[in-house]
Amino acid sequence: MTSSMDCAIRPRRAGRRRSRNRSKERRWYCSRSRPAHLVSSWKSTRNFGGETFHQWPALKAAIPRAHLYRAFNSLGWDVFAEPVIGGIQADLFYAGPEGASKHAVERLIEDVGLRPIWVGDSDHAETVDGVLRLWYTLSRTHGRHIAFKLITD
C-alpha cells in the first residue's frame, strides 16, 4: 500500500528460519527506508479475550510521526468482498486522528464499498475493537456475512 503519508508499510520477507520457541510474528517495515527497518511486529494469535487487539504503543514508538488508524478489523473478509447485504451498504467503524490523513482513510474505506463511520481519535481504538468482538460473537450463530449499520436522523 503506497500513500502520501510517511511511508508504505509492507511485510518483511523472512530471511531466517524461526526457532520453535519464538512466537509467530509478522514483521513490518517502512518501504522508503533502506535498509528495511522494523516498524512493528504483530503476533498472529486469536486471543479474543485479550486486553487489546492492537499494538499501537509499539507502532507509535517505531514510527512516531505516523498517522495511525484502527480500521478494517471489525468485519470479515466476506463483507469486504460483498459490502452490500440485503440491499444495504455496510458501515465500517474506524478511529484515528483528524486531518488530511483522515480523509484519505475515508476515501479508502469508500473505495472498498463501505460507509466510513469515524468513532473518534486514536484513543478510541478500543471502541473499534469492541465492534470486532461483537462481530466475532455474532458470526458464530449468524454466519460470517454480517455487518453493522449506524442509523441516525
N, C-alpha and C positions, 0 to 999 in steps of 0.2 A: 504494500500500500504506500503510494507516494503522495505526499501532500506538501502544502506550502509551510507547514509547521516545522518545528526544529529538525526533525528527521523522520525517515520511514523506519518503522520497526519491523524487523524480519527475523524468522527463526535462524538460529546459527546452525550450520551443518556440523554434525558430530564428527570429530576427528579421532577421538579415542573411544575405546570400549568402556562402558560403565561397569564398575565393580558391583558385586551382588549386594553390598551393604549400603550403597548410595541410593537415595530415592530417585524415582523417575522425575526428571526435570526437563523443561523446555527452556533453553537459553535464548535470549533475545538481544539484539544489538542494534545500534544505530547504523544504517547502511551508508551514511555520509562520512562516517569516521573510518579511517584506515590506519592501523589495522582495526578489525572489528572489536569494538569494546562492548563488554557485557552491560546490558541495560537492566535486565531483571531476569529472574527465573521463577516460574510458577510451577509448583508441584502439581502433577496431574493426579489429583485424588477426587473422590466423590464424597467428601465429608460434608453432607448437607446439614449435619448437626453441629458443625464447627462454628467458632465465634465469628469469623468473616470468610467471605469467598474471595475477596480481592487482596492484592498485595501493594496497595498504594504507598505505604511507608517506604517500602523497598524501591518502588519506582521513583518516588519523589527524591530519594537520596541519590539514585543513579542518574536521573535526568531532571535536575531541579527546575529548569526553565520550561519544561514540557507542560502543555495544557492537557491534563488528564480528564478523561470522561469515562463514566461507567455506563455502557450501552451494549446492546446485542447479547446480553447474557440472560435475559428473563423469558425467552421464548425458545422453543425447539426449532431445529433446522427445518422441520416440516412447514412451519409458519413462514419462515423466510422464503421458502420455495413457492408457497401459495399464501400470500398475505391477506387475501380476501376470503373470509369464511362466512358462509351463508349470505353472501352479497354485501357484507360489511367489512370495511378496511380495518385491520387490526392496529392497535396502538403499541408503540414501543416507548417504555419509560426509560429515561436516562438522567444522569446527574453529571455536573461539571461546571466550570466557571462560565460567566457571561462574557460576551465579546465576540470578535470576528470568528474565533475558532468554534464557538457555539453554533453559529450559523452554518459553518462548514459541516459540523456533525449533523445538524438538522437536515441539510441537503443530502447527506449520505444516507440517512435513515429514510428520507422520502424516495431516494433513488432505488431503494430496496423494495418500496411499495408500502411501507408502513407510515403511520402518522406519528411524528415525534411528540412526546409529552415530556417536557422538562420538569423534573421533580424539584430541583434546586441545585445549589453549588456543590462543590466536591464533598462537603460534609454530609451529603445525602446519599452517598454510595450504599450505605447500609439499607436505606429505604428501597433502592432499586434491587438489592439482593433479596429483600423480603418478597418482592414480586417473583423472583426466581424460586424461592422456597414454595410460594403458593402455587406457581405453575407446575412445579415438580410434583407436589402433593396431588393436585387435581388431575394431572396426566396419568396417574396410576389408575384412576377409576373412569376417566372420560376420554382417554386416548391422548396421543401427542399433538394432534392438530387442533389445539385450543389456544385461545388468545384472550386479551383483555381489551375493554373499551371504556374510556372515560366519557361519561355523559354529563354535559353541563347545559345550563340555559342562559 
